[in-house]
Amino acid sequence: EVQLVESGGGLVQPGGSLRLSCAASGFTFSSYEMNWVRQAPGKGLEWVSYISSSGSTIYYADSVKGRFTISRDNAKNSLYLQMNSLRAEDTAVYYCARDAIVGATSAPAFDIWGQGTMVTVSS
Amino acid sequence: DIQMTQSPSSLSASVGDRVTITCRASQSISSYLNWYQQKPGKAPKLLIYAASSLQSGVPSRFSGSGSGTDFTLTISSLQPEDFATYYCQQSYSTPPHFGQGTKLEIK
């Protein structure tokens, strides 16, 4: 079964750090680009970061640039998000999502999502 | 950045109704438009990719259309399990922004 499972969320104080993990199974992880997407309580979806299949290309949303670092370990089938200098506005469910060219089109989409891990930034 | 705007933000409808949700991009994105469904407490699920292609396993009552800047998601006959929040997303350029969502509620 194709699956993504996030872990590492929790309660952290403002200014603190947290590292999220996303374990992939059921597909060739090293062949796929990956993303982190977050959702604040009661709010919509916000794209956070992207990493290419090899890890050589990385992008961030302006809201997290300079504070968050995305990385991957293809040997361990794992994706990571290191979050530093956390703020209250970073409180959200964080999802990892597979970026794939679906079907016969050339258009990418987030076709597989994990169940999410909750990050709460509060004193 | 390309901004995505959905309308309406919320919608009340009955089982069996035909429903249309609109998504507009701030500039042309060709057909690089995806639709997702999200139920409370669950992860989003891909419904439609490349504006009009149905993801495997998604019922045929869902359809998508449009190109350029204007897109629609149509549910031909609402079923009880379709009451959820729907998001569009552009995959034309980074950042791949989502629309703000449309919450579909039971009338």
Interface residues (C-beta under 8 A of the other chain):
Chain A: N35 V37 G44 L45 E46 W47 Y50 Y59 A61 Y95 V102 G103 T105 A107 P108 A109 F110 D111 W113 G114 Q115 G116
Chain B: S31 Y32 L33 N34 Y36 Q38 K42 A43 P44 K45 L46 Y49 A50 A51 S53 Q55 Y87 Q89 S91 T94 P95 P96 H97 F98 G99 Q100 G101
